[in-house]
C-alpha cells in the first residue's frame, strides 16, 4: 500500500512540474494546434483529422516543447520555434496588405512598397518607440498609477489615463498638434 501511495505521489509531483506557468510558451504545440484547426475550410474535417492526429502528433509536440524547446527558451530567452515565425499579412485601413513580423522586442511592419517601420519596446523605462527611415522617436511610456505618457509630434508630453477617455484625449492632442503645425 505504501509503495502504491509513493508511486502516485511521485507521478503527481512530476506532473505538477509540467503544469507550472514558468516553463515556456509552447510555441511548437501552439503552431501545430493552429495548423490543425485551419488545415481545411471545413471545421468538421478539421475535427475528424484532429481526433486522429492529436494523440500522436500533439503528444510528440507537447513532449518536445516541455522538455527541449521550453528549456532552451528558459535559459536563452528565445524559443527556436517562435523565433522563426513568418510575417503575417494584415489589411490596413487603406485596403492594402502590410506584413507584420513579431520580434523579441516588438514588431516590424512592411508596407506594400517595402517601407519598413519598426516598433520597439524598451524594458528599462517601459516605453514604445517607432523607427522609420533611420529616425527613431519615442511614442509613449507607461507611467505611474497606470497612466500613459504620450509624446506628441511637437515634442511635448501629455499624461492620459489608460482607457477609452485617455485614447480620445491623446487623439485630440495629436490632432491639435498637427493642425497647429499646418498653420
C-alpha positions, 0 to 999 in steps of 0.5 A, a space after each residue: 500500500 505504501 509503495 502504491 501511495 509513493 508511486 502516485 505521489 511521485 507521478 503527481 509531483 512530476 506532473 505538477 512540474 509540467 503544469 507550472 506557468 514558468 516553463 515556456 510558451 509552447 510555441 511548437 504545440 501552439 503552431 501545430 494546434 493552429 495548423 490543425 484547426 485551419 488545415 481545411 475550410 471545413 471545421 468538421 474535417 478539421 475535427 475528424 483529422 484532429 481526433 486522429 492526429 492529436 494523440 500522436 502528433 500533439 503528444 510528440 509536440 507537447 513532449 518536445 516543447 516541455 522538455 527541449 524547446 521550453 528549456 532552451 527558451 528558459 535559459 536563452 530567452 528565445 524559443 527556436 520555434 517562435 523565433 522563426 515565425 513568418 510575417 503575417 499579412 494584415 489589411 490596413 485601413 487603406 485596403 492594402 496588405 502590410 506584413 507584420 513580423 513579431 520580434 523579441 522586442 516588438 514588431 516590424 511592419 512592411 508596407 506594400 512598397 517595402 517601407 519598413 517601420 519598426 516598433 520597439 519596446 524598451 524594458 528599462 523605462 517601459 516605453 514604445 518607440 517607432 523607427 522609420 527611415 533611420 529616425 527613431 522617436 519615442 511614442 509613449 511610456 507607461 507611467 505611474 498609477 497606470 497612466 500613459 505618457 504620450 509624446 506628441 509630434 511637437 515634442 511635448 508630453 501629455 499624461 492620459 489615463 489608460 482607457 477609452 477617455 485617455 485614447 480620445 484625449 491623446 487623439 485630440 492632442 495629436 490632432 491639435 498638434 498637427 493642425 497647429 503645425 499646418 498653420 
